[in-house]
Amino acid sequence: MKSSAAAKDVVWTIGELAERFGLETHVLRHWESEGLLAPERDAGGRRRYREPDAYRVATIIASKAAGMRLDQIGAMLGGENADRHRILDAHLADIDERIAALERSRAMALHALECRAHDIATCPGFRSHVADIVAGERRGFPQQADAHPPGQHPVGHALPAG
């Protein structure tokens, strides 16, 4: 088994590191030009990436998947950035908004899945999810999860037994 010291001595070329993460080499070069990566150079000027660089690449990929822009990622990774807290607070607020939108969308999908209305747009329960949008009071979906009363058809008719 390799020791952790030996693992830290692993060195990758740009091609090897790019392949490890399923990236094209120009992506790593771009991130370097944006100040997100600063690989060592060998005597011939070729980039050499070590374990800390691999962690930075993984962080960049995960952060981009979460919707962060490169400038935000740079602020997060940059130890001296005075705006780090402001930028991360704004990003967390954005994540919270997206989570709320996904929860609203999920509630609508669940309602539609369980609804017996032939035309979902005629179901009062389903309409309640979007009534404030129709009224011009909101641009997104309201966060509510109305369910049909037990034994009730969404348009007020009893469900057939069985």
Buried (B, 14 or more C-beta within 10 A) or exposed (E): EEEEEEEEEEBBBBEEBBEEEEBEBEBBBEBBEEEBBEBEEEEEEEBBBBBEBBEBBEBBBEBBEEEBEBEBBBBBBEEEEEEBEEBBEEBEEBEEEEEEEEEBEEBBEEBBEEBEBEEBEEBEBBBBBBBBEEEEEEEEBBEEBBEBEEEBBBBEEEEEEE
